[in-house]
Amino acid sequence: MRLVSLNFYLVDEPFKQAIVTPKIRLDRRKALIIELITEDGKNVYGECNAFETNWYADTVISDVKEAIEKWFIKIKNKKLCTYQEALHYADMLKDQQDARHTVVMALYQLFHKLPTFRVEYGATVNGMTNQSLQYIKDNRPKRVKVKWSSTIQEDIHGLQSLDYQPLIALDANESLTKPDIAELEKIAESDILYIEEPFKKMDKALIQTVSHLVPVAIDEKATSIQAIEHLVSHYDIKVVVIKPFRLGGMDKAMEVIQYLGGKGIQTVVGGMYEYGLSKYFTALLSSYAPLPGDITPEGYYFERDIVRHGGKLEDGYIKFEPPQMLSRQLKSYE
């Protein structure tokens, strides 16, 4: 098998509801899609999770495009006999994680039959309202992640008042201070699954204090395999949120899941406001992790997606079928 052609596309759809973070307001999601074509006419796609600007990470869409263009010049018409051989060529991008992740997503499809599978639904709530409580009640996610706020106790009580009991996780987004520990002591009685990124800086004493109340998870700080290995070795970390685009691809993410499992550390797999192609592979990885991932059903973020079968919600699970690309949604990116 030889790769003979590379195409770039952009997709740019509005969010159903704007994504508001401490750093930015996102009204649309612009994403880069690559298409690799083999000598026998087979085509496969990869979706990049980088953004147009550097609000989230230093690498942006234009950087990924440039890196993959240079990579393809070197590997065009090279013979690829196995997936491992393909990964060897992908390692030429080992210092450009977003680019490698995008390429590996496409290469995986050349050597594997994509399965149909189900994963537990792990919902995230940005501000508890009657509407969000009703959504949770209707869709019954296995895990609900609540963003830390001044109403955190009321938010948790609202979840506990439902006619079923989801697992509850917290996301502090590095916002906690020492005075918040008293609040966390009250919340700890609610049997919280874990709290993500309690502090901006890793303070061993503070992390240990919190971990005696609620298991501590890292997310934003899990920037590489090396960073993860260092943090779990030096701090009382019980959960790691794995995002394959930060680690350089699904193969690297799988290695980390296995490595952490051997140390008794649980994992959660998540993406970054993905379209359906990337979401399928995030969900596929999540099926190997012990805790429900940050996976959304089809239609959650966008009215229109780039794939058919973007994840159907069924009784607290999301069913995924092999994604079928809707090429009409893609615009050529020169």
N, C-alpha and C positions, 0 to 999 in steps of 0.2 A: 504494500500500500504506500502511495506517495501523495503528499499534499501538493497541489498544483496552483491553487488560487486562494486568495484571502480578500474578503470584503468587510467593510465597516458600515454599520448602521447606527442611527440614533432613534430612540423612542422618547417621547416627551409628553406625558399625560398629566392632567391635573389630579391632585388628591381630592377625594370626596370631601374631606375636611382637612383644612390646613394643619400641617404638623408644626407645632410651636415648641421649641426647645429654649433653654437658657441662652443658646448661641445664635439661633436663627429661626426664622419663620419660613417654612417650605410650602409653597402653593402648588408646585409641580415637581415631578421626578424625571429629570433628564438622565438617561442611561445609555451607555455604549454597548452595542451588540456586535460580536464578530461572527463571521461565517467562514468556515474552512471547507474547501472542496477537494475531493480526492481525484486521482486520475481516472477512476471509473465513474465519476459523476455523483458520488455520494456527498451530501452536504450536512454539516453539523454546526450548531451554534453555541456560543458562549456569551453569558451576560456579565458585564462588569459592574461591581458595586460602588465604584468611585463616584464622586460627585463632580459637578462642573467647576465648583470653587473649593478652596481648601478650608472650609468652615469645620469639617470633621477630621480630615487628615491632610497631610502635605501633598500626597499624590492625588492628581485630578484626572479627569477624563482624557484631556489632551496628552498627558504624560503616558497614560496606559496605551493610547493609540500609537504614539511614537515608539514605545518600547516593543510593541507587538509587530509593528512594521519592520523594525530592524531585525527582530527575531526571525520573522518569516523569510526574509532574504537569505538567512543562513541555513534554514532547514528546508526550503522549497526543493521538491524533487528528491529529498532524502527518503530512503526506504524505511518504513516503519512496520515491523513484523509483529510486535507485541506491545501491550500497554506499558510494560516496564521500559521498553525501549523508547516509547513516546514520552514517558516521564523523564527519561534521561535528557531528551532534547528540551523538555519544559524547564529543566534545571538550569538552562542557560539564562532563565529569568529569575533565578533564585534571589536576587537582590531587589526585585521589583514584584512585590507580593501580589498586588492587585492584578498585574498583567499575567503572572503565572497562574493565579486562580482562574482567570477568564479562559486562558488557553487550556488548562487541565479540564475544565468543565466540558469543552468541546471535544477534546481528545478522548475522554472517558466514553463518549457515545460511539466512537469508532470501534471499540473493543468489547462493549458490554451491551447486553439486552436490558433495556430499562424495565424495571418491575412496576406492578401496581401494588400499592401498600397503604397502610393507615398509620397515623401517628396521633398521639393524644394532643388535644388542643390546649395550648398555653396562651391565654389572653393577657393583654396588658391594658390597664385602665389609666388614662391621664385625667384625673379628676373624677371622683365618684359623683354621679348624678342619678336621678331616678331613671333616666333613659339608659345609662350604662348598667345599672342594676337590673333593669328589665332585660337588656340584651344578654347579660350573664345568665339570668334565670331561664331565658328562652333557649340559649345555646349550650349551657351547661359545660363550660370548659373544665378540664381536669385541674388546671392550675390558673390562678389569677394573680398577676403581678401588679401591685399598686405602687404608684409613685409617692415618695415621701412628701408630705405637706403638713401644714398646720392642722389639718383635719384628719390626720392619719388614724386616730383612734375611732372616730366616727365612721371612716371608710371601712375599717376592718369589721366594726360592729354591723354595718350594713350587709357585708358579705356573710357574716355569721347568721344573719336573720333570714337568709334564703332557705328554701325548702330542700336544698341539698348543700353539702359542705365541700367547696373546692379547696384544694391546697392553696395557701396564701404565701406569696413571696413579696418582698419589698425591694424597691429600687431607690436608693438615696442619691444617685448621681453625684457622689462625692460632696454632698452638701451638709453632712452632720458635723456638729461641733460637740465639745465636751458636755455642755448643758443638755444636749439632746439624749444623752445616755439615760437620764432619768425617765424620759418619755419612752425610750426603748425598753426599759425595765418593766413598765406597765404592759407594753405590747407583747413582750416575750411570753406572757401567760397565755397568749392566743395561739400557741403552737405554730410559729412562723417557720416556713420551709427554709428560707435563707434571706439575707439582705445583701443586695448588690452595692458595691463600691460605697461604703459608708463615709470614707474620708478622702479628701483630695491627696493628702500625703500619707504614705504608709508609716504609721507609728506603731511599733511592735506592741507597746503596752496598751494602747487604745484598741488595737485590733483584738488583742487577747481578752480585754474587758468585754468587748461586744460579743466575741465568739462564745463567751460563757452564757450569754443571753440568747443569741440567735446565730446560727451558722453564717459565716461571712463568705461572700462570693466576690470574685473580681471579674470585671468585664472590660472597661476601657483600658485597664492596665495590662490586660492579656494581649499584648501587642505582637508577640513573637513566641516561638517555642522556647527560646532562651529566657525570655522575660518570665514566662509561666513557670519554668523549672526553678528559676531563682526565687520567685515569690512564694511558691508552695513549700520551698525548702526553708525559708527564713521567717515566714509568718503563719499564723494559725488560720489557714484558708481551707474551707471545707468544700467549696463549689467553684468551678471555673466556667464562665460563659465563653464558649468557643465560636468565633466567627471565621469561617474558612477563608474569606477574602483577606483577612489580616494575617493569616498563617501561610498563605501562598497556594491554597488549593485544598480540595477535599481529601486528597491523599495525606497531606500533612495534618489536617484536622483529625483524620482517623487515627493517625499515629499518636496524637496528643490524647484523644479519648482513651486509647488503650494504655498509654503511659500513666495517666492519672488514675485510671481504674485500678491499676496495679498498686497504687499508693493509697487506695481507699478514698480518693477524692472524686466527688460526683461532678458530672458535666451537664451543661445546658447548651444547646446549639441554637444560634440565632443568625439572622441576616441583617439587612439594612434597607428597609423600605423597598423590597424587591418586587420585580415583576415575576410572572409565573415560571419562567425558565429557571432562574436562579433559585426561586423558592422551592421548586421540586427537589433540587440537589441539597438545599439546606434541610429540607424535610427528610430526605433519604439518610443524611448523616444523623439527624435527630433520632431516627429509628434505632440507632446503635447506642445512644446516650441514655443514662438511667433516669433522667428527669425530663419532664415535658419541655419541649423547645419553644422558642419565640417564633411560632409559625402561624400565619394568618390564612383563613379560608379565602377562596376566590371572591372577588368583589369587595374585599374589606377596604383596600386603599383606593382602588381605581374602578371607574365604570368600564373601561376597556383595558384589556391586557394584551400581551403579545403571544399568548398560547391559548389553545383550547384545552380544557381540563386543568384548571388552575388550583384544584383542591376543594373538594366538596365536603361540607360539614355534615356529619352524621353522628348524632348521639354522643357529642363530646369528643369525637375523633374527626380527623380530616383525612379523607381518602384521596390519594394521588394516583393518577394514571400517567403513563408516559406522555410528556408534553408534546403537543403538535403546534409548531410555530405558525402564527398568523402573519405571513410575510407582508400583507398589505398594511400592517401597523408600523412597519419599519421604513425609515427614510434614509436614503443613501448618505453616507458621511464621508466626504472626500478629504 
